[in-house]
Amino acid sequence: MNSIFSIHTVRFLVLVFVQVLILNHINFLGYINPYIYILFIALFPVKNNRVVLILLSFLLGLTVDMFLDTGGIHAGACVFIAYARPVILKSSFGMIYEHQSIKFNTVEFGSKLTYFTLLTVLHHIVLFSLEIFSVSRILLILQKTLFSSIFTILLSVIVTIIFSRKTK
């Protein structure tokens, strides 16, 4: 229990610092940013309490918001994907999720990619809708969502491949 708590604490802190200190300064082509910090929500254990995940997601988003002075948009997007996560898990993994036996290191790549894609696109749609907050700018919201999602998904897959533990 203690080692699991410390692993998630370290993951939380490392992802926030990498996001704030490195990734938010990329701004590729003026509007494409990777948001790798959502990996904390994506990789949070399935068997843990859902309320704990929602509270930690709010804390994660609020921490990023405090560093970026963005007024709560990251917290809102994080809480939304934490709330929607069971539906995304069920649609991505099917019966494995039903039996609460998901181990992200052992699932097939296609299911993992579907899961990361759904989670990332939902996060980015909510994030950019709250940031721009104008229906007349829907094309800009969709453009930012598409390109930032591609960048975030690629980085998420690379990070999970690099830092995954090999199981025999």
Backbone as CSV, one residue per row, in Angstrom:
resi,resn,N_x,N_y,N_z,CA_x,CA_y,CA_z,C_x,C_y,C_z
1,MET,0.830,-1.203,0.000,0.000,0.000,0.000,0.867,1.257,0.000
2,ASN,1.895,1.274,0.839,2.748,2.439,0.936,3.537,2.669,-0.344
3,SER,4.031,1.595,-0.964,4.794,1.753,-2.201,3.887,2.207,-3.345
4,ILE,2.639,1.735,-3.364,1.691,2.167,-4.385,1.388,3.650,-4.222
5,PHE,1.204,4.094,-2.978,0.963,5.505,-2.703,2.147,6.343,-3.157
6,SER,3.354,5.894,-2.876,4.538,6.676,-3.246,4.746,6.692,-4.761
7,ILE,4.420,5.592,-5.453,4.540,5.561,-6.913,3.602,6.590,-7.542
8,HIS,2.364,6.650,-7.059,1.407,7.608,-7.622,1.741,9.041,-7.241
9,THR,2.297,9.241,-6.069,2.724,10.578,-5.672,3.866,11.059,-6.556
10,VAL,4.831,10.195,-6.796,5.961,10.555,-7.664,5.462,10.803,-9.087
11,ARG,4.558,9.942,-9.584,4.008,10.118,-10.936,3.282,11.458,-11.036
12,PHE,2.485,11.796,-10.025,1.758,13.066,-9.996,2.731,14.239,-10.102
13,LEU,3.748,14.242,-9.230,4.689,15.361,-9.186,5.532,15.463,-10.459
14,VAL,6.018,14.338,-10.948,6.852,14.358,-12.150,6.049,14.844,-13.354
15,LEU,4.827,14.350,-13.517,4.017,14.768,-14.656,3.665,16.254,-14.598
16,VAL,3.363,16.757,-13.405,3.062,18.187,-13.274,4.297,19.029,-13.598
17,PHE,5.446,18.649,-13.062,6.647,19.443,-13.324,7.098,19.371,-14.775
18,VAL,7.001,18.205,-15.402,7.342,18.099,-16.822,6.385,18.944,-17.652
19,GLN,5.103,18.913,-17.301,4.115,19.708,-18.027,4.394,21.198,-17.890
20,VAL,4.613,21.642,-16.666,4.738,23.071,-16.404,6.095,23.626,-16.865
21,LEU,7.150,22.883,-16.608,8.482,23.411,-16.894,8.958,23.180,-18.328
22,ILE,8.465,22.141,-18.991,8.969,21.816,-20.332,7.878,21.934,-21.392
23,LEU,6.815,21.159,-21.237,5.847,21.003,-22.326,4.999,22.240,-22.611
24,ASN,4.752,23.060,-21.614,3.941,24.253,-21.860,4.698,25.338,-22.610
25,HIS,5.993,25.157,-22.779,6.787,26.141,-23.509,7.057,25.705,-24.940
26,ILE,6.445,24.616,-25.376,6.661,24.129,-26.736,5.894,24.986,-27.739
27,ASN,4.569,25.086,-27.588,3.723,25.892,-28.476,4.089,25.748,-29.941
28,PHE,4.083,24.524,-30.431,4.430,24.220,-31.819,3.399,24.838,-32.760
29,LEU,3.848,25.577,-33.756,3.008,26.297,-34.725,2.045,27.284,-34.057
30,GLY,2.360,27.721,-32.864,1.565,28.731,-32.186,0.411,28.225,-31.351
31,TYR,-0.027,26.980,-31.551,-1.183,26.517,-30.788,-1.168,25.031,-30.446
32,ILE,-0.151,24.305,-30.812,-0.115,22.869,-30.518,0.733,22.625,-29.278
33,ASN,0.100,22.128,-28.239,0.778,21.806,-26.980,0.442,20.381,-26.569
34,PRO,1.422,19.612,-26.124,1.097,18.305,-25.552,0.699,18.464,-24.084
35,TYR,-0.283,17.721,-23.660,-0.731,17.750,-22.266,-0.553,16.353,-21.678
36,ILE,0.673,16.042,-21.339,1.045,14.695,-20.894,0.585,14.410,-19.467
37,TYR,0.233,15.428,-18.713,-0.152,15.231,-17.315,-1.410,14.379,-17.167
38,ILE,-2.195,14.225,-18.238,-3.397,13.395,-18.127,-3.063,11.909,-18.027
39,LEU,-1.800,11.560,-18.218,-1.377,10.169,-18.001,-1.632,9.721,-16.566
40,PHE,-1.572,10.664,-15.626,-1.863,10.309,-14.231,-3.275,9.752,-14.110
41,ILE,-4.229,10.388,-14.758,-5.620,9.931,-14.710,-5.765,8.632,-15.501
42,ALA,-5.114,8.553,-16.643,-5.232,7.374,-17.503,-4.672,6.125,-16.832
43,LEU,-3.567,6.257,-16.108,-2.888,5.104,-15.535,-3.246,4.843,-14.077
44,PHE,-4.167,5.611,-13.528,-4.586,5.401,-12.146,-5.235,4.025,-12.042
45,PRO,-4.953,3.270,-10.974,-5.489,1.903,-10.859,-7.019,1.851,-10.938
46,VAL,-7.516,0.864,-11.643,-8.956,0.716,-11.861,-9.682,0.356,-10.578
47,LYS,-9.042,-0.418,-9.720,-9.703,-0.915,-8.511,-9.854,0.139,-7.418
48,ASN,-9.160,1.262,-7.535,-9.250,2.298,-6.500,-10.601,3.003,-6.553
49,ASN,-10.896,3.707,-5.479,-12.153,4.424,-5.316,-12.289,5.527,-6.375
50,ARG,-13.455,5.604,-6.992,-13.705,6.595,-8.039,-13.708,8.026,-7.486
51,VAL,-14.199,8.213,-6.282,-14.220,9.549,-5.678,-12.796,10.047,-5.452
52,VAL,-11.904,9.148,-5.043,-10.495,9.514,-4.851,-9.896,9.967,-6.178
53,LEU,-10.193,9.252,-7.259,-9.682,9.635,-8.579,-10.201,11.008,-8.988
54,ILE,-11.466,11.273,-8.761,-12.031,12.572,-9.148,-11.392,13.699,-8.328
55,LEU,-11.196,13.473,-7.030,-10.549,14.494,-6.197,-9.091,14.713,-6.605
56,LEU,-8.367,13.628,-6.867,-6.975,13.762,-7.309,-6.890,14.424,-8.683
57,SER,-7.852,14.148,-9.545,-7.883,14.780,-10.864,-8.122,16.281,-10.742
58,PHE,-9.028,16.645,-9.831,-9.247,18.073,-9.576,-7.972,18.731,-9.059
59,LEU,-7.289,18.066,-8.128,-6.039,18.591,-7.591,-4.968,18.698,-8.679
60,LEU,-4.897,17.704,-9.547,-3.946,17.726,-10.656,-4.213,18.909,-11.580
61,GLY,-5.453,19.052,-12.011,-5.809,20.169,-12.891,-5.626,21.516,-12.226
62,LEU,-5.982,21.599,-10.951,-5.825,22.858,-10.223,-4.356,23.237,-10.069
63,THR,-3.495,22.240,-9.853,-2.062,22.497,-9.750,-1.521,23.044,-11.069
64,VAL,-1.908,22.438,-12.169,-1.479,22.935,-13.480,-2.046,24.333,-13.715
65,ASP,-3.301,24.547,-13.338,-3.919,25.871,-13.486,-3.191,26.936,-12.676
66,MET,-2.745,26.597,-11.477,-2.040,27.587,-10.648,-0.713,27.985,-11.283
67,PHE,-0.012,27.019,-11.857,1.262,27.334,-12.504,1.063,28.127,-13.797
68,LEU,-0.007,27.865,-14.521,-0.226,28.492,-15.828,-1.162,29.686,-15.775
69,ASP,-1.780,29.939,-14.621,-2.719,31.049,-14.450,-3.853,30.961,-15.478
70,THR,-4.489,29.788,-15.537,-5.533,29.559,-16.533,-6.942,29.508,-15.945
71,GLY,-7.108,29.777,-14.700,-8.429,29.974,-14.127,-9.323,28.759,-13.980
72,GLY,-8.791,27.584,-13.935,-9.598,26.407,-13.653,-9.980,25.555,-14.844
73,ILE,-9.520,25.886,-16.049,-9.922,25.105,-17.220,-9.305,23.703,-17.206
74,HIS,-8.090,23.575,-16.717,-7.456,22.263,-16.629,-8.143,21.408,-15.563
75,ALA,-8.530,22.039,-14.458,-9.241,21.307,-13.405,-10.580,20.796,-13.929
76,GLY,-11.296,21.614,-14.670,-12.570,21.190,-15.236,-12.423,20.036,-16.218
77,ALA,-11.428,20.127,-17.085,-11.204,19.062,-18.070,-10.761,17.767,-17.390
78,CYS,-9.926,17.873,-16.362,-9.459,16.679,-15.643,-10.597,16.004,-14.888
79,VAL,-11.441,16.777,-14.238,-12.574,16.199,-13.521,-13.534,15.533,-14.506
80,PHE,-13.725,16.135,-15.666,-14.606,15.540,-16.666,-14.104,14.178,-17.128
81,ILE,-12.809,14.064,-17.457,-12.330,12.763,-17.934,-12.239,11.741,-16.803
82,ALA,-12.015,12.207,-15.564,-12.022,11.272,-14.438,-13.430,10.724,-14.212
83,TYR,-14.428,11.570,-14.397,-15.812,11.137,-14.246,-16.217,10.194,-15.387
84,ALA,-15.765,10.486,-16.600,-16.127,9.680,-17.772,-15.244,8.446,-17.941
85,ARG,-14.211,8.300,-17.141,-13.239,7.223,-17.302,-13.834,5.813,-17.278
86,PRO,-14.784,5.480,-16.396,-15.352,4.118,-16.436,-16.011,3.770,-17.770
87,VAL,-16.692,4.727,-18.386,-17.320,4.488,-19.686,-16.251,4.280,-20.752
88,ILE,-15.192,5.073,-20.693,-14.104,4.944,-21.658,-13.377,3.617,-21.471
89,LEU,-13.156,3.222,-20.223,-12.519,1.931,-19.946,-13.362,0.772,-20.477
90,LYS,-14.660,0.845,-20.261,-15.538,-0.237,-20.714,-15.576,-0.312,-22.239
91,SER,-15.605,0.829,-22.909,-15.646,0.806,-24.376,-14.303,0.417,-24.976
92,SER,-13.220,0.663,-24.269,-11.894,0.335,-24.799,-11.477,-1.094,-24.507
93,PHE,-11.784,-1.587,-23.310,-11.284,-2.888,-22.885,-12.360,-3.966,-22.757
94,GLY,-13.618,-3.595,-22.728,-14.702,-4.576,-22.693,-14.732,-5.409,-21.431
95,MET,-14.706,-6.727,-21.605,-14.873,-7.663,-20.489,-13.720,-7.630,-19.494
96,ILE,-12.536,-7.241,-19.939,-11.422,-7.135,-18.996,-11.759,-6.101,-17.921
97,TYR,-12.382,-4.995,-18.333,-12.783,-3.969,-17.373,-13.902,-4.481,-16.470
98,GLU,-14.834,-5.232,-17.037,-15.947,-5.776,-16.248,-15.450,-6.607,-15.076
99,HIS,-14.365,-7.333,-15.292,-13.813,-8.186,-14.239,-12.752,-7.478,-13.399
100,GLN,-12.578,-6.181,-13.625,-11.622,-5.368,-12.855,-10.208,-5.965,-12.896
101,SER,-9.809,-6.505,-14.030,-8.499,-7.151,-14.113,-7.594,-6.489,-15.145
102,ILE,-7.742,-5.184,-15.345,-6.910,-4.481,-16.317,-5.529,-4.239,-15.719
103,LYS,-4.523,-4.652,-16.447,-3.139,-4.298,-16.149,-2.614,-3.643,-17.422
104,PHE,-2.312,-2.361,-17.349,-1.981,-1.599,-18.550,-0.731,-2.120,-19.256
105,ASN,0.132,-2.824,-18.536,1.331,-3.374,-19.164,1.027,-4.605,-20.004
106,THR,-0.098,-5.279,-19.737,-0.369,-6.553,-20.403,-1.483,-6.483,-21.450
107,VAL,-2.217,-5.399,-21.528,-3.293,-5.310,-22.521,-2.697,-5.083,-23.906
108,GLU,-3.466,-5.427,-24.922,-2.966,-5.272,-26.281,-2.871,-3.798,-26.662
109,PHE,-1.991,-3.537,-27.610,-1.673,-2.160,-27.983,-2.885,-1.417,-28.549
110,GLY,-3.715,-2.087,-29.337,-4.879,-1.436,-29.942,-5.871,-0.926,-28.912
111,SER,-6.117,-1.726,-27.887,-7.029,-1.300,-26.813,-6.455,-0.129,-26.038
112,LYS,-5.153,-0.192,-25.785,-4.500,0.894,-25.055,-4.526,2.189,-25.871
113,LEU,-4.297,2.079,-27.181,-4.333,3.254,-28.052,-5.739,3.842,-28.127
114,THR,-6.742,2.987,-28.198,-8.135,3.459,-28.194,-8.451,4.199,-26.897
115,TYR,-8.014,3.642,-25.782,-8.241,4.251,-24.474,-7.577,5.623,-24.382
116,PHE,-6.294,5.704,-24.747,-5.584,6.989,-24.703,-6.219,8.000,-25.650
117,THR,-6.649,7.543,-26.820,-7.240,8.449,-27.797,-8.551,9.026,-27.292
118,LEU,-9.443,8.181,-26.794,-10.726,8.669,-26.287,-10.544,9.625,-25.111
119,LEU,-9.677,9.243,-24.185,-9.441,10.081,-23.005,-8.847,11.431,-23.405
120,THR,-7.879,11.414,-24.297,-7.197,12.637,-24.712,-8.120,13.558,-25.494
121,VAL,-8.854,13.006,-26.440,-9.747,13.847,-27.247,-10.834,14.481,-26.379
122,LEU,-11.419,13.717,-25.458,-12.417,14.300,-24.556,-11.820,15.405,-23.693
123,HIS,-10.634,15.152,-23.155,-9.961,16.162,-22.335,-9.729,17.436,-23.141
124,HIS,-9.224,17.288,-24.347,-8.881,18.458,-25.146,-10.114,19.222,-25.630
125,ILE,-11.179,18.506,-25.952,-12.410,19.206,-26.355,-12.927,20.065,-25.204
126,VAL,-12.959,19.501,-24.004,-13.428,20.267,-22.844,-12.460,21.413,-22.541
127,LEU,-11.158,21.132,-22.557,-10.151,22.145,-22.245,-10.238,23.334,-23.199
128,PHE,-10.239,23.072,-24.500,-10.242,24.169,-25.466,-11.598,24.844,-25.570
129,SER,-12.677,24.123,-25.281,-13.991,24.770,-25.238,-14.070,25.756,-24.084
130,LEU,-13.501,25.372,-22.945,-13.482,26.294,-21.802,-12.504,27.447,-22.024
131,GLU,-11.417,27.180,-22.710,-10.423,28.230,-22.966,-10.963,29.270,-23.945
132,ILE,-11.532,28.827,-25.041,-12.001,29.750,-26.085,-13.406,30.253,-25.774
133,PHE,-14.274,29.369,-25.309,-15.617,29.680,-24.821,-16.435,30.513,-25.802
134,SER,-16.452,30.058,-27.060,-17.229,30.747,-28.081,-17.662,29.738,-29.136
135,VAL,-18.947,29.659,-29.379,-19.458,28.735,-30.377,-19.035,29.176,-31.779
136,SER,-18.869,30.468,-31.976,-18.472,30.964,-33.292,-17.031,30.567,-33.649
137,ARG,-16.260,30.150,-32.667,-14.869,29.733,-32.914,-14.723,28.210,-32.838
138,ILE,-15.779,27.486,-33.209,-15.782,26.030,-33.095,-14.694,25.384,-33.971
139,LEU,-14.407,25.971,-35.115,-13.357,25.414,-35.977,-11.981,25.525,-35.319
140,LEU,-11.736,26.607,-34.615,-10.473,26.754,-33.888,-10.393,25.739,-32.747
141,ILE,-11.503,25.530,-32.052,-11.544,24.536,-30.972,-11.229,23.150,-31.528
142,LEU,-11.862,22.792,-32.643,-11.637,21.480,-33.243,-10.220,21.337,-33.791
143,GLN,-9.696,22.407,-34.357,-8.323,22.381,-34.880,-7.311,22.189,-33.751
144,LYS,-7.451,22.954,-32.688,-6.548,22.815,-31.546,-6.693,21.438,-30.905
145,THR,-7.932,20.943,-30.821,-8.174,19.617,-30.257,-7.496,18.544,-31.087
146,LEU,-7.651,18.595,-32.393,-7.086,17.576,-33.269,-5.569,17.530,-33.178
147,PHE,-4.931,18.660,-33.377,-3.469,18.658,-33.435,-2.819,18.443,-32.076
148,SER,-3.374,19.032,-31.038,-2.826,18.797,-29.701,-3.075,17.359,-29.252
149,SER,-4.204,16.790,-29.662,-4.492,15.391,-29.311,-3.496,14.444,-29.968
150,ILE,-3.199,14.676,-31.223,-2.222,13.822,-31.917,-0.880,13.877,-31.205
151,PHE,-0.437,15.066,-30.881,0.846,15.249,-30.197,0.819,14.601,-28.812
152,THR,-0.257,14.786,-28.069,-0.376,14.216,-26.727,-0.425,12.693,-26.772
153,ILE,-1.185,12.138,-27.712,-1.299,10.675,-27.823,0.054,10.061,-28.169
154,LEU,0.766,10.663,-29.113,2.095,10.152,-29.469,3.037,10.166,-28.270
155,LEU,3.078,11.268,-27.557,3.942,11.349,-26.378,3.503,10.373,-25.288
156,SER,2.201,10.216,-25.088,1.700,9.292,-24.067,2.095,7.855,-24.378
157,VAL,1.946,7.458,-25.629,2.322,6.096,-26.019,3.822,5.891,-25.856
158,ILE,4.611,6.863,-26.268,6.075,6.757,-26.135,6.472,6.656,-24.667
159,VAL,5.889,7.497,-23.823,6.222,7.482,-22.389,5.815,6.159,-21.749
160,THR,4.637,5.648,-22.091,4.215,4.380,-21.483,5.054,3.208,-21.977
161,ILE,5.517,3.265,-23.211,6.403,2.206,-23.706,7.757,2.261,-23.006
162,ILE,8.295,3.456,-22.873,9.613,3.615,-22.246,9.583,3.210,-20.772
163,PHE,8.537,3.631,-20.047,8.521,3.410,-18.602,7.688,2.212,-18.165
164,SER,7.247,1.371,-19.086,6.473,0.199,-18.670,7.411,-0.879,-18.151
165,ARG,6.921,-1.578,-17.142,7.687,-2.683,-16.573,7.380,-3.931,-17.384
166,LYS,8.401,-4.636,-17.719,8.198,-5.873,-18.482,7.736,-6.973,-17.535
167,THR,6.643,-7.647,-17.900,6.141,-8.754,-17.099,6.290,-10.048,-17.886
168,LYS,6.678,-11.098,-17.190,6.875,-12.390,-17.857,5.762,-13.333,-17.539
